[in-house]
Amino acid sequence: MTEPALAPRNAYHGVFAVWGVALVAAVVLGIVLPEADRVPWLLVAFGIIVLLSFAVQLFYAQVEGFIVRLSASVVGALVVMGLISVGFGIAALIPAF
């Protein structure tokens, strides 16, 4: 007697998790670091996010749609971190009172 196959995990949860990590990382780095140090550290954080994207998608172990999910993770994280950095850049232009 064979056992029924379990339903596969939804691998798109990993995409949203990576986006959340990118959001948190960009906000924390933007708040903690001075203006001159933000861009280099955001680049380092993005490199770590790319590696995290690979790790998360390899954890799900689903071959179908791997490239789509990985690219969605990386491009989404890039957009999230880019929008946060634009916000901090605009905030840096406003003089402090």
C-alpha positions as a LaTeX table, in Angstrom:
\begin{tabular}{lrrr}
\hline
Residue & $x$ (\AA) & $y$ (\AA) & $z$ (\AA) \\
\hline
Met1 & 0.00 & 0.00 & 0.00 \\
Thr2 & 1.43 & 3.36 & $-0.97$ \\
Glu3 & 1.12 & 6.49 & 1.08 \\
Pro4 & $-0.42$ & 9.58 & $-0.50$ \\
Ala5 & 1.96 & 12.34 & $-1.46$ \\
Leu6 & 1.89 & 15.36 & 0.76 \\
Ala7 & 0.92 & 18.68 & $-0.72$ \\
Pro8 & 4.03 & 20.71 & $-1.55$ \\
Arg9 & 4.78 & 23.82 & 0.44 \\
Asn10 & 3.90 & 27.14 & $-1.15$ \\
Ala11 & 7.29 & 28.48 & $-2.23$ \\
Tyr12 & 6.00 & 32.03 & $-2.70$ \\
His13 & 5.92 & 32.49 & 1.06 \\
Gly14 & 9.71 & 32.58 & 0.83 \\
Val15 & 9.54 & 35.43 & $-1.68$ \\
Phe16 & 7.46 & 37.53 & 0.69 \\
Ala17 & 9.73 & 36.64 & 3.61 \\
Val18 & 12.77 & 37.89 & 1.68 \\
Trp19 & 10.95 & 41.11 & 0.87 \\
Gly20 & 10.18 & 41.57 & 4.56 \\
Val21 & 13.81 & 41.01 & 5.52 \\
Ala22 & 14.86 & 43.55 & 2.88 \\
Leu23 & 12.37 & 46.08 & 4.23 \\
Val24 & 13.55 & 45.65 & 7.81 \\
Ala25 & 17.23 & 45.75 & 6.82 \\
Ala26 & 16.83 & 48.93 & 4.77 \\
Val27 & 14.89 & 50.74 & 7.48 \\
Val28 & 17.28 & 49.71 & 10.26 \\
Leu29 & 20.34 & 50.66 & 8.23 \\
Gly30 & 18.75 & 53.96 & 7.24 \\
Ile31 & 18.00 & 54.86 & 10.83 \\
Val32 & 21.18 & 53.62 & 12.49 \\
Leu33 & 23.84 & 54.73 & 10.00 \\
Pro34 & 24.91 & 58.29 & 9.18 \\
Glu35 & 24.12 & 59.58 & 5.70 \\
Ala36 & 27.61 & 59.01 & 4.32 \\
Asp37 & 27.65 & 55.33 & 5.24 \\
Arg38 & 24.16 & 54.29 & 4.08 \\
Val39 & 24.81 & 53.43 & 0.44 \\
Pro40 & 27.78 & 51.08 & 0.96 \\
Trp41 & 25.99 & 49.24 & 3.73 \\
Leu42 & 22.77 & 48.98 & 1.71 \\
Leu43 & 24.83 & 47.34 & $-1.04$ \\
Val44 & 26.27 & 44.87 & 1.46 \\
Ala45 & 22.79 & 44.18 & 2.81 \\
Phe46 & 21.48 & 43.61 & $-0.71$ \\
Gly47 & 24.25 & 41.09 & $-1.37$ \\
Ile48 & 23.22 & 39.24 & 1.78 \\
Ile49 & 19.58 & 39.38 & 0.64 \\
Val50 & 20.54 & 37.76 & $-2.68$ \\
Leu51 & 22.27 & 34.94 & $-0.82$ \\
Leu52 & 19.26 & 34.63 & 1.47 \\
Ser53 & 17.00 & 34.37 & $-1.58$ \\
Phe54 & 19.02 & 31.43 & $-2.88$ \\
Ala55 & 18.96 & 29.75 & 0.53 \\
Val56 & 15.21 & 30.16 & 0.96 \\
Gln57 & 14.38 & 28.85 & $-2.50$ \\
Leu58 & 16.75 & 25.92 & $-2.14$ \\
Phe59 & 15.11 & 25.13 & 1.21 \\
Tyr60 & 11.73 & 24.73 & $-0.52$ \\
Ala61 & 13.30 & 22.20 & $-2.93$ \\
Gln62 & 10.85 & 22.76 & $-5.78$ \\
Val63 & 12.33 & 22.68 & $-9.24$ \\
Glu64 & 9.38 & 24.12 & $-11.12$ \\
Gly65 & 9.43 & 27.91 & $-11.10$ \\
Phe66 & 12.76 & 28.21 & $-9.28$ \\
Ile67 & 14.07 & 30.95 & $-11.59$ \\
Val68 & 10.80 & 32.88 & $-11.42$ \\
Arg69 & 10.66 & 32.74 & $-7.63$ \\
Leu70 & 14.33 & 33.61 & $-7.25$ \\
Ser71 & 14.10 & 36.56 & $-9.62$ \\
Ala72 & 10.91 & 37.75 & $-7.89$ \\
Ser73 & 12.72 & 37.62 & $-4.56$ \\
Val74 & 15.77 & 39.50 & $-5.78$ \\
Val75 & 14.00 & 42.11 & $-7.90$ \\
Gly76 & 11.35 & 42.69 & $-5.25$ \\
Ala77 & 14.02 & 43.17 & $-2.60$ \\
Leu78 & 15.85 & 45.57 & $-4.91$ \\
Val79 & 12.68 & 47.62 & $-5.40$ \\
Val80 & 11.88 & 47.63 & $-1.67$ \\
Met81 & 15.39 & 48.66 & $-0.67$ \\
Gly82 & 15.52 & 51.22 & $-3.49$ \\
Leu83 & 12.28 & 52.88 & $-2.42$ \\
Ile84 & 13.39 & 53.01 & 1.20 \\
Ser85 & 16.73 & 54.52 & 0.21 \\
Val86 & 14.99 & 57.11 & $-1.98$ \\
Gly87 & 12.87 & 58.03 & 1.04 \\
Phe88 & 15.96 & 58.47 & 3.18 \\
Gly89 & 17.62 & 60.46 & 0.39 \\
Ile90 & 14.69 & 62.84 & 0.15 \\
Ala91 & 14.64 & 63.13 & 3.94 \\
Ala92 & 18.34 & 64.07 & 3.87 \\
Leu93 & 17.57 & 66.99 & 1.55 \\
Ile94 & 15.17 & 68.53 & 4.06 \\
Pro95 & 17.10 & 70.74 & 6.47 \\
Ala96 & 16.90 & 69.81 & 10.15 \\
Phe97 & 15.35 & 72.37 & 12.45 \\
\hline
\end{tabular}
